[in-house]
Amino acid sequence: MTTTTPSLDSDKLHAAIGLFLRDVGSVITAASVITGDKLGLYKALAGGGAQTSQELAAATTTHERYVREWLANQAAAGYVLYDADSRRFSLPAEHVPLLADDASEVNMCGLFGMGQPLFADEPKVTEAFKTGRGVGWHEHDARLYGATDRIFRNGYATHLVADWLPALDGVDAKLRTGAKVADVGCGYGSSTILMAKAYPMSQFAGYDYHEASIAAAREAARQAGLTDRVKFEVVYGDAVPAGDFDLVCCFDCVHDMGDPVGVLSRLRGALKPNGTLMIVEPFAGDALEENLTLVGRIFYGASTMLCTPASLSQEGGLALGAQAGEARIREVAMQAGFSEFRRAAETPFNLVYEARP
């Protein structure tokens, strides 16, 4: 039997080499981004203007030789600029919100930090590929939970109170006069606390099955002085207590559920007859080809390593994935007994749905 070697287009081959070199460079540079974030190197560049490695090291109380190599890597990546005449490095103004502003919706440091737990947990997920078993949220490297909160909280801070809640029919008015709200899958409680600060007449309950996240949420509520109106409990989504809630929220978690139909059915029962379910999910089209984008690449990657394994670890194991899309989420809500469902708002990173009993 003879085999033939396929002919290669040299231009396409060289383009592919460039593509993969960029990706490998991004992976390796990610560790340096985390270092720069932790040591305040980006902030010092943002606040101090163009600097030599000696000046940046002095400003951040770090070792010049390390800083010099770090700056060279960052310049090669295009994250900072280098002026050969002055031997100074600078952070472009357009990169400040991406690397040096902790409150920016587009700060990328949390996304870079996500690489640490993903690589740490790769052996577990790789083994799960062979067996089909899941990997529960609680089974991951402990760095995952803070990184996840950091990735999502600035987007919530930008849009939740200003855009998303007012887009729901009558919800903002209820919250202003006094409503009961449940935040299911609340994680560190950032979304819960944002709502509680904005609506001082309302009561809030955050539920999550992950004990360490609930402990962090309780501490955040204590520091914010909100313990009189905000409580956090270790509860699975399908065991949320009945409470005549005016609003139930699910932030970026429905696709992680093993039995989202069962959980949403439970949540429908926890709502008042005129209550509202708000579902926030990653932005996605209904067809795979719609999601083959820069953002879709990130979401599919996270879904492969985190979201799909989480769902498969639970009873039901529906495994919607982080790019489920509106039609699939609508189908789940309708199967759970909701009679109304609509897209209420969106950002380049999120879709916000409103469902009513």
Buried (B, 14 or more C-beta within 10 A) or exposed (E): EEEEEEEEEEEEEEEEEEEEEEEEEEEEBBBBBBBBBEBBBBBBBBEBEBBBBEBBBBBBEBEBEEBBEBBBBBBEBEBBBBEEEEEBBBBBEEBBBBBBBEEBBBBBBBBBBBBBBBBBBEEBBEEBEEEEBBBBBBBBBEBBBBBBBBBBBBBBBBBBBEBBBBBBEEBBEBBEEEBBBBBBBBBBBBBBBBBBBBBEEBBBBBBBBBEBBBEBBBEBBEEBEBEEBBBBBEBBBBEBEEBEBBBBBBBBBBBBBBBBBBBBBBBBEBBBEEBBBBBBBBBBBBEEEEBEBEBBEBBBEBBBBBBBBBBBBBEBBBBBBBBBBBEBBBBBBBEBEBEEBBEBBBBEBBBBBBBBB
